[in-house]
Amino acid sequence: MTSLLLKQGIRHCLPLAGKTFACNRVFGTSITYRSLSKLYPSAEKAVKDIPSGSTVLFGGFGLCGIPESLISAISENPRISELTAVSNNAGIDGVGLGKLLNTRQVKRMVASYVGENKEFARQYLSGELEVELVPQGTLAEKIRAGGAGIPAFYTHTGIGTLVETGGIPIKYAKDGDVEIFSEPHCTGVFNGKRYVMEQSISGDFALVKAWKADELGNLVFRASANNFNAPMATAGKITIVEAEEIVPVGELKPDQIHIPGIHVHRIIKSEKNEKKIEKLTVRQDQASETSLPAAMQKRIRIIKRAAREFKDGMYANLGIGMPMLASNYIDPSITVYLQSENGVLGLGPFPTRSEVDPDLINAGKETVTVLQGGSFFSSDVSFGMIRGSRIDMSVLGGMEVSQTGDLANWIVPGKMVKGMGGAVDLVSASGTRVVVTMDHCSKDGSPKILKRCTLPLTGVECVNRIITDMCVFDVVPGKGLLLRELASGCSVDQVRAATGCEFTVAPDVAETY
């Protein structure tokens, strides 16, 4: 059929940036075409027709891979306002999407993580900004599904939490009351297991950052700057690409292309390619642990014990904060493949100053390296690994854990909101062992291990082991907590006094760390 059409001659029509069409006739097997550019002369011109009230998808993760020039162009155009911005997070104060928060051009954020953006948190808690919090993996899949024309899908992520039942604050009133709550989700049962239904997301516009683009819109991303850029590039009615380098058609090899040009409508060359680093983290000589502050010594005790959970050949995911530090204490005689939600497999140690690469960060936005044999991929692929139970173990921090293994670690309503990040996805994956590392008590001395969690849940009956500065508990299904190990200098009686629920004691319990 193809050869017949080529012999007869067919017309190939491709849209120009100005919405006109050019046609070229093809004869025989020799294909020629006039170069049809999607290039725009500036970020300002590329975004100027975004109407107020639009839903705009913004690629990037933290400050890595964000379309800086396009965001700046929107911030300088006050006519563009009342946006629904869909992004994993909102950068930091005054940088990335933080610029649009400062100029009050965003009405609603759809995101998984608030993190360290104080202005984001302030606007949310004061009622100036609507925030729809979504588990990170669900957000990535909602966008991927939207780009693929799939209206909804089922996932186990969030079952038994406010994700399922509704009630997550979306908008606060000025007096601190909640004006808008999230709605309950529909659920379904498949093979005896409950799932929530999630509606997909597509945007009026998608703004993404690429390392290289050709004039047809074929895209290549670099290192962990792939992240949310790839799925978002497919999910915009109009996708605008900011590329560091624009190359002639044919320079990108077909098997190197991450996103084909069919998804891309406009291209600009980066005007503000600053590549700021949110958390510059470099390798340092190990300081004497006895010279560290007492609080840090306590954390090191926990993470050293957590590092003993790793087994040779294991695929593991480490949560931000304390869990990430456990990688420093992995037994050098074993190999552990560390996965990061933002699209990295094979995380290595922190870089030296000369090795720092702003396109290479972990889920905590810290600069990292990648081991030989490591790989990069997009956020939707990353969470496919997680939901598909390819990760053997996940180590997470916790605010509270119940005696049945419920975990709360993402929000204190009305006071503090970290956001779900990827934790809800990680603890929902069947077959993945979940280890929680945390202080045994809060700063005021109150227990963090309770009969029932008082904070909104991250996951239900999902924790397998709890490691604190005082002891190690196993969660035994149907029975509760079993005290397995004691930290040096801690007794069973001290653990009982510091724990807010009953537990049993293993007959061979002893001080082990």
Residue, then its C-alpha position, 0 to 999 in steps of 0.5 A: m500500500t505504501s509503495l503504491l501511494l509513493k508511486q502515485g504521489i501523495r501530499h504531506c501537509l504540516p502545520l506552520a507556526g502561523k496556522t497556515f499549511a504547506c504541501n509538498r508532492v512526493f514521487g517515487t521513493s525519493i522524499t523531499y520536503r520544505s523545512l517547516s519550522k515550529l520556532y518562535p523568536s522569543a518566549e514572550k511571543a510563544v506564551k502571549d496568547i495563553p488566555s487567563g483561566s487556562t490550565v497550564l502544565f509545567g515540566g520539571f522537578g524542583l528546579c531541575g528541568i524547569p522552563e525558566s524562560l517561559i515562566s519568566a515570560i508569563s510573569e512579565n505578562p500581567r494579562i495572563s492570570e487565574l491560571t490552574a498550574v499543574s506541576n510536581n511542585a512550585g520551585i522555591d520562593g521567587v524562582g521557577l513557579g515561585k515567580l508566578l505565585n509572587t505575581r499572583q497569577v496562579k489561582r489553583m496549584v495541582a501538585s504533589y509537594v509543597g516542600e520548602n517553598k514558604e510563600f507557597a505554604r503561606q498562600y495556601l494556609s492563608g486562603e490566597l491559593e487553592v491547592e489540590l494535592v495529589p500523590q506524585g505517582t498518581l499525578a504523573e500517571k494522570i498526565r500520561a493518561g491525559g496525553a494518551g486519551i485515557p479519561a480515567f484509571y484505577t490505582h491502589t495508591g491512596i486507598g484508606t486515606l483522604v485520597e479515597t475518602g476526600g477531605i483534603p483541604i483545597k482552600y482555606a478561609k482567612d479565619g483558618d476554616v476550610e472552604i473547599f475540601s477534596e471530593p471522595h473518589c469512586t472505587g472498584v474491586f479487582n481480584g479482591k483488591r480495592y482501587v480508587m479511580e483517578q481522572s486524567i489531566s490534560g492542559d490547555f498548554a504544556l510548557v516543558k524544558a528539553w536539552k535538545a530539540d530539532e525544528l520538527g519538535n523532536l526532543v531529547f532530555r538530559a539526565s534527571a531533567n527528563n522527570f515530568n517533562a516527558p509526560m507533560a509534553t504529550a498532554g498539552k493541547i498546545t505544547i511549548v518547548e524551551a530547548e537549550e539547543i536547537v539542531p537541524v532536522g536529522e541531527l538527532k538520531p531516531d533512537q535517541i529521541h525521547i518525545p517525537g515532534i508530533h506532540v510539539h507545537r512551538i519551540i524557543k531557545s532558552e533565554k534564561n538558562e540559569k539552572k539554579i540548584e535547590k540543594l547543592t550537596v557535595r561529598q565531604d570527609q566523614a567528620s568524627e561522629t562524637s564531634l557532631p551535635a547530639a541530635m545528629q548523633k541520634r539520627i546517625r544511630i538510626i540510619k546506621r541501623a537502617a543501613r543493615e536492612f539492605k541486602d545484596g542485589m536489592y532495588a531500594n527507594l530512600g525517602i528524603g531527609m533521614p532515610m537518604l542518609a542511610s546510603n552512606y552506610i551501606d555495607p561496601s561488600i554488597t551492591v544495592y541499586l537505589q531508585s529515585e522517584n524523579g527518574v533515576l536508577g543507580l544513584g551514587p554518592f554525593p558529587t565532589r564540587s567538580e562533579v556537580d551537575p544541576d541536571l542530576i538530582n535525587a528526589g530530595k533535590e540534592t545533587v548526586t552522581v550515578l553509578q556505572g550501569g545507572s539509567f534515567f527515565s521520566s517520572d511516569v516510568s519511575f512510578g510504574m516501577i514503584r506501583g509494579s512492585r519492582i522496588d524491594m524495599s522503601v525507607l521512609g520518614g514518619m510523623e506517626v506510626s500506629q500499632t497496626g502499621d498505619l503511617a502518617n508523614w505528610i501534613v499537620p492540618g492547618k499548620m504544616v503541609k509538606g505534601m504527599g510527594g511519592a510516599v503514598d505511592l511507595v507504601s501502596a505497592s504490594g510486595t515492597r517492604v516498608v521501613v520507617t525511620m524516625d525519632h521515637c518521641s516528638k520534641d515535646g516528649s509525646p510518643k510518635i508510635l500510637k494505638r491509632c494515628t491522629l494525623p491524616l494517613t499516608g498509608v493503611e497497614c503498610v509499615n513492616r518495620i520501625i527503626t527509632d533512636m530507642c528500638v526496632f519494632d516489627v509490625v506483625p499482621g493481625k497481632g500488632l507490634l513486636l519489639r525486636e531490638l534495643a538501642s544501646g543504653c535503652s531498656v524495655d521499660q524505657v521503651r514502654a514509657a515512650t510508646g503510646c500503645e501496647f507491644t509484645v517483646a521478642p524472647d531474644v530482644a537485646e541491644t544491637y545498635 
